[in-house]
Each structure stands twice: as C-alpha cells, then as structure tokens.
Amino acid sequence: SLKYAEFLYDMKDSNYDIFIIDHRGQGNSGRLLKDPVKSHVEKFSDYVEDFSYFVNTVVKPNKYQKSFLMAHSMGGAIAAGYLINNPKSFTAHLFLAPMFQVNTGFFGNSTASVLANILDFSGFSDQYAPTQKAYDPNSPFEKNTVTSSRARFEMKKHIYNLYPELRIGGTTTNWLKESLDFTFMLRYKTNQLFQSPTLLIQAGRDQFVRLEGQNRICESLNPDMCQILRSGFETAEHELLMEVDSIRNQTLAAIQSYLNYFENK
C-alpha cells in the first residue's frame, strides 16, 4: 500500500472512500517464511480467501450504493478468483496489467508447470524458483523490467531503504506452481469471471505477464462486460501506476473517465 501512496494522493480529492489491501506475505502483512524477502504462498486460493474476508468485513459494512474494484498484476488474478464466486459484488471493475498468464520466459507455461511441480515434490517448494533471486538494494534501473520511470524506480528503492521490512524479492517454487495452476483455471473459466462491466488496461511492453492470457479472457466475453484499452499504452511496462508521467497520466485519466461514466449513470 505504501508503494501506491502517490496514487492514493492523486485520488484524495475524488470523493471516494479508498480501501487497499496488502496481500499475505507482502507489504505490511505477515510473512510466511523465515526469509521474509521470498514471495511465497501455500495456496493461491489463500489470497482469494483473504480478499473475500477483507471485502465482507471492511468494505461491505459501509453499504455503498456504488463500489468499484481495481486490481493490478497478481491482485488481478486474486480479484478474478473472487469474482468467480461473487460475480456482482461491485458496480464495475478496473484491471491494470492483470496476471491472467504468468510470463515464464523461454519455458512455456506447461513446461514451467511441470518443472515447478517436480521441484516442489523434491522439497524445494520454499526455495527460489528458477531465475528468481533475493531483493538486491543495489540493482540498477537499467536491469528493471517493470517501469521506464527512473524517478519512480528510485522512489520505490527509497521506500524499501526507509522500511526494509517491506522488501520483497523473487518468487518461490510453490508460488510459481500455485500461480500457474490458478491462472490456468482462470483462462478456462472465462464465462464465470466478469458479470459486471470491466475495463482492462494492457501494458504493451509487459515483461511480467503474457498479454495472450488477458486477450483470451477478455475477448471471449461480451464487449459490454470486458474491454481492453491498448491505445496509448503500447510502450508501457508492467507497473502502469509507476510509469513515466506520459503513460501514468493516461492511466489515471482512463481510471477517472471509467469511474465518472458509472457515477453519472
């Protein structure tokens, strides 16, 4: 949540109550392993159960006439999982670069899943997955794969230096196995996902998630239920709200425009 302080500041005069959750194992939430930097989860459905509890106990008691769900990256997969069983909980949804298909690089998802399952079965479930590593405070901007904004890259590092307990590094084998299984399920339950209007903003140069997964889910639905916004985001990296101003401002404008449309209905 602290990472998105700039976004929360941008929204402070928008007349919305804003709720944000730190997923288990991240941010200020409790960590699951002795090494707190590893990004780990036992079951991906745990994230969904946490979010469901958060919505039911923190958000819904306020009895808003209209409410909106906004999710980014892994949060997008979590939100989609929640919507399968709670399809009309929100007036509308905004998904920013959602993790509907993990980018496993050279290995296809099927090969990566087999490898992750073998490693998990062999006792490496809480070890870093192949190519993953610990958080490096000295990692240069040029090697990052999520933003083209040097200023916001440095801001995130500054936050991690001020609050080292927030640091998060690479993913574990079990996180990879669970994420691949869960996102595979999402791509084959598309008819159950969005029963309220959804806008998906796609980062054209995303290196963390595969765009094909977003396309498969959204384009299989009625256009009234899911629209993909690509124009203006062709050069965007994964972190749309941490991007250079030209891209980030377009993201904010798209968010505000979408919310305003439903506010005026």
Helices and strands as residue ranges (DSSP letters): G 2-4, H 5-10, H 44-54, I 55-59, G 60-62, E 68-72, H 74-85, E 92-96, H 109-119, I 120-124, G 141-143, H 150-162, G 164-166, H 173-187, G 190-192, E 198-201, H 211-219, E 227-229, G 240-242, H 245-263
